Amino acid sequence: MTTARLNPTTRRAAHTALLSLALVTGAATAATAAPVAGLNKAALQELTTVASPDVTIGGSVFDTATLAGVGAAEAGSITFNLYGPNDATCATTPVFTATVPTTGPDDYGSGTTVPTAPGTYRWTAAYTGTTTVPPSLCNAADEDVVVSQATPTLRTLASDDVPLGGSVFDRARLTNGFQPTGTITFNLYPDVVCEEAPVFTTTETVNGNGPYQSDPFTPTAVGTYHWRADYSGDANNTIAGTACNDPNEDVVVSALATPAISTQASADVDLGGTISDTATLTGGDDPTGEITFTLYGPDDADCSGEPVVTDGVTVDGNGSYTSAGITPTAPGTYRWIAAYGGDANNAEATTACNDENESVVVRAVPVTPTLTTEASRDTFVGKPVYDTATLAGGAEPTGTITFSLYGPGDATCSRTPVFTSTVTINGNGVYPSGTFRPGTPGTYQWVAAYSGDSDNEAVSTDCGDPAEQVVVRKKTPYGPKPRP
């Protein structure tokens, strides 16, 4: 048999009626049956309770006790204990306790509490006072309260349609959860019934009600894609999710036009001249965006080094676009690459390193370095002589310096040198010749000649330069001393 719960007002009225009936019955029999009156009084000493209705987690629960059969002014108290969730024997520590003072027969409330976990909770109530009243025990009728999980709602909105190459994502808003945790998993399907394997999956951690967004994804094929989002639920919240083809969960990835780009670099120039590149865009669908011109070099044959310069030009339709003019600071071969970045309707397009017509040679204009020399001092036959040359003002000069020594009596340096010495050049600096030991006295003359290279003109000293003459004397016991 099932006992219906009565609200506290109804129960109180029933107890008042029962008490009045007992008093009348007791008065009628008092003269002849005093023990019976005492028995009726004892039957009315009771504590009956009714718990609040079942709730969803986050709601408040309470208990109501009706005290009967005590003195009208008897002071006492009722202690309410709430056990749970799922403590079927009320053996653990109560999750809530309240002691309420009493002043005779009446209805008394426990006060409210908000359970922190779903499950079945059980109330007990015990009266303390002059009169002994049996307590409300664990699992008493109408003393159970079921606290259910919250049922959150998940609403979603996919990103806008995109052209191929664009990124898509999904947005979800979780509401009506009770302090929700767990995860939301976003799946993107390529088929209309979401039965194929998702092309993309991402999971976001949930920390309360609110908005959540998937990671972005870039589809590799055109078509209509379908998002689904699923909330995992937790101890306090049921799972929630969207269905395939939910409104606002489809994303269309459209095909792009594929424009072509062709280029023509400017002509070769001497160092100090200006170079540029021109790109012609064709086949685009009213293209916008930008063409980026990148210049590599000199002599960066695979365009793997740091660019010399990068220049962007705004695109407004198919047509030809020219980079800004660049003045290189070093000779060599420069290489252009032009890249169209695409837009919502057009795919990207680019040229490659070493494409035809994309290299420009910047010719070196040789500089004329200076070459100064100083021969070793006068000496005697058999002693070593040498020359020293200083190369300056060159543009990172390489090549060689050749030292030629002409013998006595060759005032015009027209005969075959009696000695030559060649040294390798590695930049501006001081370079000494090799040494030579003359066997004949007389005046010798040095001539130094720098070979030049691609960036530097050849230069040489002149025959007869006083600084390049060495007087070699015979050895005599008392001859004049050589110049210092």
C-alpha positions in Angstrom: 0.0 0.0 0.0 1.3 3.4 -0.9 0.9 6.3 1.6 0.3 9.7 0.0 2.3 12.6 1.4 0.3 15.3 3.1 1.5 18.9 3.3 2.2 20.2 6.8 -1.1 22.2 7.1 -3.2 19.2 6.2 -1.3 17.0 8.6 -1.6 19.6 11.4 -5.4 19.7 10.9 -5.6 15.9 11.0 -3.7 15.8 14.3 -5.8 18.6 15.8 -9.0 16.6 15.0 -7.5 13.4 16.4 -6.5 15.2 19.6 -10.0 16.7 20.1 -11.6 13.3 19.5 -9.2 11.7 22.1 -10.0 14.4 24.7 -13.8 13.8 24.3 -13.4 10.1 24.5 -11.2 10.4 27.6 -13.7 12.7 29.4 -16.5 10.3 28.8 -14.7 7.4 30.3 -12.7 9.0 33.0 -15.1 8.1 35.9 -15.1 4.4 35.1 -12.0 3.8 33.1 -9.1 6.1 34.0 -6.5 3.7 32.6 -8.1 4.0 29.2 -7.7 7.8 29.2 -4.0 7.4 30.0 -3.7 5.0 27.1 -5.3 7.5 24.7 -2.9 10.2 25.8 0.1 8.0 25.2 -1.1 7.3 21.7 -1.0 11.0 20.9 2.6 11.5 21.9 4.2 11.3 18.4 6.5 13.1 16.0 5.5 12.9 12.4 7.6 14.2 9.5 7.2 15.1 5.8 10.3 15.8 3.7 10.3 18.4 0.9 9.7 17.3 -2.7 12.4 15.8 -4.9 14.7 18.4 -6.5 17.3 18.8 -9.2 20.8 19.4 -7.9 21.2 23.0 -6.9 17.7 23.1 -5.4 16.9 23.4 -1.7 15.6 20.6 0.5 14.0 20.7 4.0 12.0 18.6 6.5 8.8 19.5 8.4 8.0 17.8 11.7 4.6 17.8 13.5 4.9 17.4 17.2 1.8 16.2 19.1 0.9 14.9 22.6 3.1 17.2 24.6 2.2 20.0 27.0 0.9 23.1 25.5 3.8 25.1 26.9 6.4 22.4 27.1 9.8 23.6 26.1 12.0 21.3 24.1 13.7 20.9 20.7 13.7 18.8 17.6 17.0 17.8 16.0 16.8 17.2 12.2 19.5 15.2 10.5 20.0 14.7 6.7 21.9 11.7 5.5 23.1 10.8 2.1 23.4 10.6 -0.7 22.6 6.8 -0.8 23.3 6.2 2.9 20.4 3.7 3.3 21.0 3.1 7.0 21.8 6.6 8.1 25.0 5.4 9.6 27.4 8.0 8.3 27.9 11.6 9.5 24.9 13.7 8.5 25.4 16.1 5.7 23.2 18.6 7.5 22.0 19.0 11.1 19.6 21.6 12.6 18.2 21.8 16.1 14.9 23.8 16.4 13.4 24.8 19.7 9.8 23.8 20.4 7.0 25.3 22.6 4.4 22.6 22.6 2.4 20.9 19.8 3.0 22.5 16.4 4.7 22.1 13.0 8.4 22.8 13.0 10.7 23.2 10.0 14.4 22.1 9.7 15.5 25.1 7.6 16.8 24.6 4.1 20.0 23.1 2.7 21.4 22.7 -0.8 22.8 19.2 -1.5 26.1 19.2 -3.4 25.7 15.8 -5.1 22.8 13.9 -6.7 21.4 10.8 -5.0 18.8 9.7 -2.4 18.9 11.7 0.9 17.1 10.6 4.1 15.8 12.8 7.0 15.5 11.8 10.7 13.9 13.9 13.4 14.2 13.5 17.2 12.3 15.4 20.0 14.1 16.3 23.2 11.8 17.5 26.1 10.0 16.6 29.3 7.7 14.2 27.4 9.1 11.2 25.7 8.2 11.2 22.0 9.4 8.4 19.7 11.8 9.8 17.0 11.4 9.7 13.2 13.7 6.9 12.2 15.8 6.3 9.1 13.7 5.4 6.1 10.6 6.6 7.7 7.7 7.2 5.3 7.9 10.5 3.4 11.5 11.2 4.7 13.4 10.4 1.5 14.4 13.2 -1.0 15.8 12.3 -4.4 18.3 14.9 -5.8 18.5 14.4 -9.5 21.4 15.4 -11.9 21.0 18.7 -13.7 20.0 18.5 -17.3 22.2 21.0 -19.2 21.5 22.3 -22.7 24.1 22.5 -25.4 23.5 25.0 -28.2 25.9 25.3 -31.1 26.8 27.7 -34.0 29.3 26.8 -36.7 31.6 29.3 -38.4 30.7 30.9 -41.7 31.2 29.2 -45.1 34.7 29.5 -46.4 36.6 29.0 -49.7 38.9 26.1 -50.0 42.0 26.9 -47.9 40.0 28.7 -45.2 39.6 27.6 -41.6 36.3 26.4 -40.0 35.4 26.0 -36.3 32.4 25.3 -34.1 31.0 27.2 -31.1 29.0 25.7 -28.2 27.2 27.3 -25.3 26.5 25.1 -22.2 23.6 26.3 -20.1 21.5 25.0 -17.1 24.3 22.9 -15.8 25.1 22.7 -12.1 28.8 23.7 -11.8 29.5 21.6 -14.8 32.9 20.0 -15.5 34.0 17.4 -18.0 34.6 18.0 -21.7 32.9 19.1 -24.9 34.0 17.1 -28.0 33.6 18.7 -31.4 33.5 16.4 -34.4 33.4 17.5 -38.1 31.8 15.0 -40.6 32.1 15.0 -44.4 28.7 13.1 -44.8 25.2 14.3 -44.3 24.3 11.5 -41.8 27.6 11.8 -39.8 28.3 8.0 -40.2 31.7 8.3 -41.8 34.8 8.9 -39.7 35.1 12.5 -38.7 37.7 14.5 -40.6 38.5 16.5 -37.5 38.0 16.0 -33.7 38.9 18.4 -30.9 38.0 18.3 -27.2 37.7 21.3 -24.9 37.7 21.2 -21.1 34.5 22.5 -19.4 34.7 24.7 -16.4 31.2 26.0 -15.8 28.3 27.1 -17.9 29.3 29.3 -20.8 30.7 29.5 -24.3 33.3 27.1 -25.7 35.0 27.0 -29.1 36.7 24.2 -31.0 40.2 24.4 -32.5 40.2 25.6 -36.1 40.5 23.2 -39.0 41.4 23.7 -42.6 39.5 21.3 -45.0 41.4 19.9 -47.9 38.4 19.3 -50.2 35.3 21.3 -51.2 31.9 20.3 -50.0 29.4 20.6 -47.1 30.7 19.6 -43.7 28.6 18.9 -40.6 29.6 19.7 -37.0 28.4 17.7 -33.9 29.2 18.7 -30.3 28.8 16.4 -27.3 29.1 17.3 -23.6 30.4 14.4 -21.5 28.4 15.1 -18.4 29.8 14.7 -14.9 28.6 13.6 -11.4 26.2 16.5 -11.2 25.1 16.8 -14.8 23.7 14.5 -17.5 25.3 14.3 -20.9 24.1 16.6 -23.7 24.8 16.9 -27.4 23.7 18.0 -30.8 22.5 16.0 -33.7 23.8 15.7 -37.2 22.4 18.4 -39.4 21.4 20.5 -36.5 20.5 24.1 -37.6 23.6 26.3 -37.9 26.0 23.3 -37.8 26.8 23.0 -41.5 29.8 24.7 -43.2 30.2 24.9 -47.0 33.7 24.8 -48.3 33.7 26.2 -51.9 36.1 25.9 -54.7 38.5 28.8 -55.6 39.5 30.2 -58.9 43.1 29.3 -59.8 44.8 32.4 -61.3 48.2 32.2 -63.0 51.1 34.5 -62.4 53.9 35.2 -64.9 56.9 37.5 -64.3 59.5 39.6 -66.1 62.5 41.0 -64.2 64.2 44.2 -65.4 67.4 44.1 -67.5 70.9 43.6 -66.2 72.5 46.7 -64.8 75.9 48.0 -63.6 76.4 48.3 -59.9 74.5 51.4 -58.8 71.6 50.9 -61.2 68.0 50.1 -60.2 66.3 46.7 -60.7 62.6 45.7 -60.4 60.2 42.9 -61.2 56.8 42.8 -63.0 54.1 40.2 -62.4 51.1 39.6 -64.5 48.0 38.0 -62.9 45.5 36.2 -65.2 42.5 33.9 -64.7 41.5 35.3 -61.4 37.9 35.8 -60.2 38.0 39.5 -59.7 41.2 39.1 -57.6 42.1 41.3 -54.7 44.8 40.9 -52.0 48.5 41.4 -52.6 51.4 40.3 -54.7 54.7 40.0 -52.7 57.9 40.5 -54.6 61.0 38.9 -52.9 64.5 39.5 -54.1 67.4 37.1 -53.2 71.1 37.5 -53.9 73.7 38.1 -54.9 74.6 34.6 -55.9 71.9 32.8 -53.7 71.3 30.2 -56.3 68.5 28.4 -54.5 66.8 31.4 -52.8 67.4 29.8 -49.4 69.2 32.8 -47.7 67.7 35.9 -46.2 66.0 38.1 -48.8 67.6 41.3 -49.8 64.2 43.0 -49.8 60.5 42.2 -49.8 57.9 44.4 -51.3 54.1 44.1 -51.4 51.8 45.5 -54.1 48.0 45.7 -53.7 46.0 43.7 -56.3 42.8 45.1 -57.9 41.8 42.7 -60.6 43.7 40.7 -63.2 46.6 42.6 -64.7 50.3 43.6 -64.4 51.9 44.8 -61.2 55.5 46.1 -60.7 57.6 46.1 -57.6 59.3 49.1 -56.2 62.8 49.8 -57.7 65.7 48.4 -55.8 69.4 49.6 -56.0 71.7 46.7 -55.1 74.8 47.4 -53.1 76.9 44.5 -54.4 77.5 42.9 -57.8 76.2 39.4 -58.6 73.2 37.6 -59.8 69.9 38.5 -58.1 66.7 36.3 -58.3 63.1 37.4 -57.9 60.1 35.4 -56.7 56.6 36.9 -57.0 53.7 35.4 -54.9 50.0 36.2 -55.1 48.5 35.6 -51.7 45.0 34.8 -52.9 41.7 36.0 -51.4 38.2 34.6 -50.6 37.6 33.7 -54.3 41.1 33.0 -55.6 43.8 30.4 -54.8 47.4 31.5 -54.2 49.8 31.5 -57.0 53.6 31.9 -57.0 56.7 31.8 -59.2 59.8 29.7 -58.2 63.4 30.5 -57.7 65.3 30.6 -61.0 62.2 30.9 -63.1 62.8 32.1 -66.6 63.2 35.9 -66.8 63.5 36.3 -63.0 67.3 36.7 -62.7 69.1 40.0 -62.9 72.9 40.4 -63.2 74.3 43.4 -61.4 77.7 44.0 -63.0 80.6 45.2 -60.9 82.1 48.5 -61.7 85.8 47.9 -60.8 87.4 50.4 -58.3 91.0 51.5 -58.7 93.0 50.7 -55.6 96.2 52.4 -54.7 99.6 50.5 -54.6 102.5 52.1 -52.7 105.8 50.4 -52.3 109.1 50.7 -50.4 112.2 48.8 -51.2 114.7 47.5 -48.7 117.6 49.8 -47.9 120.9 49.8 -49.8 123.2 46.9 -49.1 126.3 44.9 -50.2 126.7 42.2 -52.8 125.3 39.0 -51.4 123.0 40.5 -48.9 119.2 40.0 -49.4 117.0 42.7 -50.9 113.2 42.8 -51.0 110.2 45.0 -51.7 107.1 45.8 -49.6 103.8 46.8 -51.2 100.7 48.4 -49.6 97.4 47.8 -51.4 94.6 50.2 -50.3 91.2 51.4 -51.4 90.3 48.1 -53.0 86.8 46.5 -52.9 87.7 43.3 -51.0 90.5 42.7 -53.5 91.7 39.3 -54.4 94.3 38.2 -57.1 98.1 38.7 -56.8 100.9 41.2 -56.6 104.0 40.4 -58.7 107.3 41.9 -57.7 109.9 42.3 -60.4 113.5 43.3 -59.8 115.6 44.7 -62.6 119.3 44.6 -62.6 122.0 47.3 -62.9 122.1 49.3 -66.1 118.4 48.6 -66.9 117.2 52.1 -66.3 113.9 51.6 -68.2 113.1 48.1 -66.8 113.0 46.8 -70.3 115.2 43.7 -69.9 114.2 40.4 -68.3 113.9 40.8 -64.5 116.7 39.3 -62.5 114.1 38.2 -59.9 110.3 37.9 -59.6 108.1 37.1 -56.7 104.3 36.7 -56.7 102.1 36.8 -53.5 98.4 36.1 -53.1 96.1 38.9 -52.1 93.3 38.6 -49.6 92.0 42.1 -49.0 93.6 45.5 -48.6 96.9 45.4 -46.7 100.7 45.1 -46.6 102.4 42.4 -48.7 106.2 41.8 -48.8 108.0 40.1 -51.7 110.3 37.3 -51.5 114.1 38.0 -51.0 116.9 38.1 -53.5 120.7 38.2 -53.0 122.3 40.2 -55.8 125.7 39.0 -57.1 126.6 42.2 -59.0 127.0 45.7 -57.6 124.9 48.5 -59.1 121.5 50.1 -58.8 118.5 47.7 -58.8 114.9 48.8 -59.4 111.7 47.1 -58.2 108.4 47.2 -60.0 105.2 45.9 -58.2 102.1 45.1 -60.2 98.6 44.2 -58.7 96.7 41.9 -61.0 93.2 43.2 -60.3 90.0 41.1 -60.1 86.3 41.4 -61.1 85.8 44.3 -58.6 89.2 46.0 -58.8 91.3 47.5 -61.5 94.9 46.3 -62.0 97.6 48.9 -60.8 101.3 48.9 -60.7 104.2 51.1 -59.7 106.5 52.8 -62.2 110.1 52.0 -63.2 112.5 54.5 -61.8 110.5 55.3 -58.6 113.1 56.5 -56.1 111.5 54.5 -53.4 111.9 51.3 -55.4 115.7 51.6 -56.0 118.3 49.7 -54.1 122.0 50.4 -54.4 124.2 47.3 -54.1 127.9 48.0 -53.4 131.0 45.9 -53.5 132.3 44.7 -50.2 135.4 46.8 -49.3 137.3 47.0 -46.0 137.1 50.8 -45.8 134.5 51.7 -48.4 131.8 54.2 -47.9 128.9 53.0 -45.7 125.5 52.2 -47.4 122.8 54.7 -46.7 120.8 54.0 -43.6 
